[in-house]
Each structure stands twice: as C-alpha cells, then as structure tokens.
Amino acid sequence: MSALLVKRCCAAALALGLAASALAQPRAAGEAELKAAFAYRIALFVEWPAESLPAGAPFQICSAGNDAAWTAAFAALDGKKVQGRPLAPLRAVLRDDELRGCQLLFVPQREGRKAPPAAAGLLTIGESEGFAVAGGVVGFVREGTQLRFDVNRDAAARAQLHLSAELLKVARSVIDGAGAKP
C-alpha cells in the first residue's frame, strides 16, 4: 500500500471518527447506522449561518420520507451534539415545504438522487450515486467495501454553508463550477 494511500486512510479515519467504537455500540454497525454516523460526523465539519440555528433550539436532522430503519439508525446518535446543540429526534419530511427548521436533510436511496431545492442553512446528504453531482451537498458512494463521499462546494455555497478544509481533504471528490476534483 502506498504511503499516500495509508496517509489518506488515516486522515479519513481521524477526521471523521468512523471507528466502530465511535458508534458506541457493542455490535458491528449495519449500513444504515454507518451512514447515520457518517452524516453526524460530516455535520461536525460544517458551519451554518447564524439565522438557521435559532437560539435554544436543538439541531434537527430530517429524512426525506418515512422509514423505521432510518429512524432507528439516527436514534443511535441520541445524546450527541452539533454546534453545542443536542440532536432532536429524526423528523420525516414528505414535501419540500416541510423542511423549515431542518439543518440536515438525509435523502435515502429510495427517494432518488435528485436533491431538494437549495435552502439557506440546509445540509443535504444523500445515499444515491450521483447525489452530489445532481445538486446535493454531500453524496455517499461505495468503493468496494468502503463508504466514501463526494462534496458539492457550489451546492454548499448556495445553502450558505461553510465546509471545513478537513472535510474537503477526506472527500473522494470535490465538485465545483469547474467540475469534479479528486
């Protein structure tokens, strides 16, 4: 294994804290739990506009559609905080007009790869291949057995989100107006 590959793998593990122990579960995490943990860890490397985080309000993760498996996966994050705010229980949204108050929208694969319209202060994370290219901020991708992600900087800018350099470094690719950059 090349030194660059080892360094990149270590940086990814450190930056996102994806070790099984970070999940605080005695069993190996399933796919949904892993993606929920990834979404949470990604959120730790994002800055939201102040007006999208009302004083005293919890951090709200929403899911496109209603699915008990995703509700359970995100429930494993109970007790965690983002930007000093406790996570509220996952809220299912069925229409774009229900996104008010959401800081992170998770779009499951069954909902397709189309990202919802850009909204100020809304981090969109999808699990369909091509989600980031289609306008989502973060899109999960599989590389063999590894879960990776692409980042769309233009989508983040439209949502008025600031993504940390550490997050961009561990992304599989960063998409902006000039195209994808590995």
C-alpha positions as CSV (number, residue, x, y, z in Angstrom):
1,M,0.0,0.0,0.0
2,S,1.4,3.4,-0.9
3,A,2.3,5.9,1.8
4,L,-0.1,8.4,0.3
5,L,-3.0,5.9,0.5
6,V,-2.1,5.0,4.1
7,K,-1.9,8.7,5.0
8,R,-5.3,9.4,3.3
9,C,-6.9,6.4,5.0
10,C,-5.6,7.5,8.4
11,A,-6.7,11.1,7.9
12,A,-10.2,10.0,6.9
13,A,-10.5,7.8,10.0
14,L,-9.2,10.5,12.3
15,A,-11.2,13.4,10.7
16,L,-14.5,11.6,10.7
17,G,-14.0,9.3,13.7
18,L,-15.6,6.3,11.9
19,A,-14.2,3.7,14.1
20,A,-16.8,1.2,15.4
21,S,-16.0,2.4,18.9
22,A,-17.2,5.9,18.0
23,L,-20.6,4.4,17.3
24,A,-20.7,3.2,21.0
25,Q,-22.4,0.0,20.0
26,P,-21.4,-3.5,21.0
27,R,-22.2,-5.0,17.6
28,A,-20.9,-4.1,14.2
29,A,-22.8,-1.3,12.7
30,G,-25.2,-2.0,9.9
31,E,-25.3,0.0,6.7
32,A,-28.0,2.5,8.0
33,E,-26.2,3.0,11.3
34,L,-22.9,3.6,9.5
35,K,-24.4,6.2,7.1
36,A,-26.2,7.9,10.1
37,A,-22.8,8.1,11.9
38,F,-21.2,9.4,8.8
39,A,-23.9,12.1,8.4
40,Y,-23.4,13.1,12.0
41,R,-19.6,13.3,11.7
42,I,-19.8,15.3,8.5
43,A,-22.1,17.8,10.3
44,L,-19.4,18.4,12.8
45,F,-17.2,19.9,10.0
46,V,-19.8,22.3,8.7
47,E,-20.6,25.9,9.8
48,W,-24.2,27.0,9.5
49,P,-25.4,30.6,9.1
50,A,-26.4,32.0,12.5
51,E,-30.1,32.6,11.4
52,S,-30.5,28.9,10.6
53,L,-29.8,27.9,14.2
54,P,-32.3,29.6,16.4
55,A,-31.2,30.3,20.0
56,G,-32.1,27.4,22.3
57,A,-33.3,25.1,19.5
58,P,-31.9,21.6,19.1
59,F,-30.1,20.6,15.9
60,Q,-32.7,19.0,13.6
61,I,-31.9,16.1,11.3
62,C,-34.7,15.3,8.9
63,S,-35.1,12.4,6.5
64,A,-36.9,12.5,3.1
65,G,-39.7,10.1,3.5
66,N,-40.7,8.0,6.5
67,D,-38.7,4.8,7.2
68,A,-38.4,3.0,10.5
69,A,-34.9,1.7,9.7
70,W,-33.6,5.3,9.3
71,T,-35.4,6.5,12.4
72,A,-33.7,3.7,14.4
73,A,-30.3,4.4,12.8
74,F,-30.4,8.1,13.7
75,A,-31.8,7.2,17.1
76,A,-28.4,5.6,17.8
77,L,-27.0,9.2,17.9
78,D,-29.1,10.1,20.9
79,G,-27.1,12.3,23.3
80,K,-24.8,13.7,20.6
81,K,-24.4,17.4,19.8
82,V,-23.7,19.5,16.8
83,Q,-22.5,23.1,17.3
84,G,-23.3,22.7,21.0
85,R,-26.9,21.8,20.4
86,P,-28.4,18.4,21.3
87,L,-29.8,16.4,18.4
88,A,-33.5,16.3,18.1
89,P,-35.2,13.0,17.2
90,L,-35.2,12.4,13.4
91,R,-38.1,14.1,11.7
92,A,-39.5,12.6,8.5
93,V,-40.5,15.1,5.8
94,L,-42.6,14.2,2.8
95,R,-42.6,17.5,0.9
96,D,-40.1,20.3,0.4
97,D,-42.4,22.8,2.3
98,E,-41.8,20.7,5.5
99,L,-38.1,21.4,5.6
100,R,-38.4,24.5,7.8
101,G,-36.4,24.0,10.9
102,C,-34.2,21.2,9.4
103,Q,-30.4,21.8,9.5
104,L,-29.5,18.4,7.8
105,L,-31.7,16.5,5.3
106,F,-30.8,12.9,4.7
107,V,-32.1,11.6,1.4
108,P,-32.3,7.8,1.3
109,Q,-31.6,6.0,-1.9
110,R,-35.3,5.1,-2.5
111,E,-36.0,8.8,-2.8
112,G,-33.7,9.0,-5.8
113,R,-30.7,11.1,-6.5
114,K,-32.4,14.4,-7.0
115,A,-31.6,16.9,-4.3
116,P,-34.3,19.2,-3.0
117,P,-34.1,22.9,-3.9
118,A,-31.2,24.7,-2.1
119,A,-32.3,26.3,1.1
120,A,-30.2,28.5,3.3
121,G,-28.8,26.6,6.2
122,L,-29.8,23.1,4.9
123,L,-27.0,20.5,4.6
124,T,-28.3,17.8,2.1
125,I,-26.7,14.3,2.3
126,G,-27.9,11.6,0.0
127,E,-27.0,7.9,-0.4
128,S,-27.7,7.6,-4.1
129,E,-24.8,7.5,-6.6
130,G,-24.6,10.9,-8.2
131,F,-26.4,12.8,-5.5
132,A,-23.7,15.5,-5.1
133,V,-23.4,15.9,-8.9
134,A,-27.2,16.3,-9.0
135,G,-27.0,19.3,-6.6
136,G,-26.8,17.7,-3.1
137,V,-24.1,19.0,-0.8
138,V,-22.8,15.5,0.1
139,G,-23.3,12.2,-1.7
140,F,-22.3,8.8,-0.3
141,V,-20.6,6.5,-2.7
142,R,-19.3,2.9,-2.4
143,E,-15.8,2.0,-3.4
144,G,-15.7,-1.7,-2.9
145,T,-16.4,-2.3,0.8
146,Q,-15.6,1.3,1.8
147,L,-18.2,4.0,2.2
148,R,-16.9,7.3,0.8
149,F,-18.5,10.6,-0.1
150,D,-18.4,13.4,-2.7
151,V,-18.9,17.0,-1.8
152,N,-20.5,19.7,-4.0
153,R,-19.0,23.1,-3.0
154,D,-21.4,25.1,-5.2
155,A,-24.4,23.4,-3.5
156,A,-22.9,24.2,-0.1
157,A,-22.3,27.8,-1.1
158,R,-26.0,28.1,-2.3
159,A,-27.1,26.8,1.1
160,Q,-24.7,29.3,2.8
161,L,-22.8,26.5,4.5
162,H,-19.1,26.7,5.1
163,L,-17.3,23.3,4.8
164,S,-14.1,22.8,6.7
165,A,-10.8,22.1,4.8
166,E,-10.5,18.9,6.8
167,L,-13.8,17.6,5.4
168,L,-12.8,18.5,1.8
169,K,-9.5,16.8,2.2
170,V,-11.1,13.4,3.0
171,A,-13.8,13.6,0.4
172,R,-13.5,11.2,-2.6
173,S,-14.0,14.2,-4.9
174,V,-15.0,17.8,-4.6
175,I,-17.3,19.2,-7.2
176,D,-17.5,22.9,-8.0
177,G,-18.1,25.1,-11.1
178,A,-15.0,23.7,-12.7
179,G,-16.1,20.1,-12.3
180,A,-15.0,17.2,-10.0
181,K,-11.6,17.2,-8.4
182,P,-10.3,14.1,-6.8
